[in-house]
Amino acid sequence: MTAAKALVLVETGAHRLGGHRDHALTALAAAHGNVVVIGPHGVTGPTWGALQTAGARVTRPTGTVPTMLASAGTCTSLLAAAVRRAFASRRWPRAMRRLPHQVTLLARCLTEAACVRTGHRLADGADAVVVLTASEALHGAAGLLGGAHLRFVHELVTTEDALVRALGRLARAGERRVLVLAPTRAVRDDLRARFPRLPLTVRPFAVADPGDRLTDTDRRQAREAFGIPPSEAAVCLVGGWWPYKDLDVLDTALTRIDGPLHLLVAGDPLDEQRLRAWTRLPHVRLHIRRGPLPEHAVREVYAACDAALVARRPGVAKESGLVIDAVRLGVPLIVSDHDPHLTGVLARHDWARIFPAGDGAALADVLHELAWSPLPRPAPHASADLGVPTAAEQTAFLTTLKEPS
């Protein structure tokens, strides 16, 4: 039997614990069986162990040109940090305060190119080289310097200024060597508006397998570990508190709670002042696990809860890893209607409750109802119903979808 060709997975954030990248990376490695993982800054201990168990080869950029590109990327990243410190004050013009982000885009491009070149060198004739968390800019430059590859762009955070746009135009020929995978149609549309010549397709980044699902034993043990009585409701708020998340709506809702509610907070960064305020609320029982956290710790947080809460500001339309995590683990959802497409998908399911984004009173009503009438758990096939592939389906897609030449 002929062994499968190698699948090269590049994860530039593999050195940071937490996030949705760890699960996707290790699940894909286990599903394919012949994977080369390239982490330019290393790999965390838990992820390393899982990759070794999956039989993956783990490395950093190697070879003369990749090493030069990686070194240039590191130096540029250090420069970006220095510029960020220099122009952090709001006394500087907005254009100057944006400069560090522009330098970071260049650093990420050089690092990605180093990894892609290494992947092609180590796995000659690889089925695919995939950058799992790619920069939102300089796609053509990454293709020109690194070679043909697929790249997942999760969201568009930084707007390109004149210098980065000029570099992008110079490397436009390299766009023919990449195929960008956008996790949602909204992200695809944003990319298409900025890069009209860029090859694009929509593909979920997250993966879900039947073995991910929490068991009744997992749930019982987790509630015991947190000291949550069976008769009291518990909700979890997972992940760092980034600007697109709406914590104000939760502030309002929690002040209206008139019965015991356990709120499990897990992630990094967190707002300590807000946490102290929640601790003083009479009916809120706060449990905090500061991150970044390994996957088993995050699973325990989800397992202890009656529902996962996702509250975002209107217009945030990137793929919600939190929504998919809850569904694949079998945890009910309470979600704001920030994304019309997501709302339309979830509204059909009895294990999800939707509340108007920014409406704290409506969220309080949902939380009050949860205490008296717990939501059913998502069915084992719920992830598939949402269009989330299994890890095996994702690797088959990636290796069948030919890279541009």
TANORLIN-V717476 format. One line per field, one symbol per residue. phi: phi as a letter, one per 40 degrees, with the letter a starting at -180 (. if undefined). psi: psi as a letter, one per 40 degrees, with the letter a starting at -180 (. if undefined). burial: # if it has 9 or more other ideal C-beta (glycine too) atoms within 8 Angstrom, else .. A space follows every 50 residues. Layout:
# TANORLIN-V717476
phi=???
psi=???
burial=???
This chain:
# TANORLIN-V717476
phi=.cccccbcbbbcbccbcggcccccccccccccgbbbbbbcbgbcdccdcc ccccgccbabdbhccdccccccccccccccccccccbccccccdccccdd ccccdcccccccccccccdcccbdgddabbccbcccafcccccccbhcab acbcabbbcccdccccccccbcccccbbbcbbcbcccdccccccbccccb acadccbabdcccccccdccccccccgbcdcbcbbbbbhcccdccbcccc dccccccbacbcbcbaiacbccccccccccccbcbcbbbcccbcccccdc ccccbcabbbbbcdgcbcccccccdccccgbdbbbcccbdccdcccccbc cbbbbcdgccccccccccccccadcccdcdccccccgccccccccccccc ccccb
psi=hhiiiihhhhheeeehiiieddddddddddddeghhhhhdeahidddddd dddeeihhiihiidddddddddddddddddddddddfdiediidddeedd ddddddddddddddddddddddghfidihhhdgiieifddddddddihii hhhdihdhhhadddddddddeddedeeihhhhdiddddddddddgdehhi ihhidiihidedhiiddddddddddefhideiihiihiiigideigeddd ddddeeheihhhhhhhahiihddddddddehdehhhhhhhaiiidddddd dddeidihhhhiiieheihhddddddddefhiihhifdhdddddddeehe ehhhihhegdddddddddddddgiiiiiideddddeehiidddddddded hhii.
burial=...#########.#..##.#############.#######..##.###.# ##.#.#.######..#####.###.##.###.##..#.........#### #######################..#.####################### ####.#.#.##..##.##..##.##.########.###.###..#..### #########...##...##.###..#.#...########.#...###.## ####.##...#######..#...##.##..#..####.#.#.###.#### #############..########################.###..#..#. #####.###############...#..#...###.#.####.###.###. #.##.
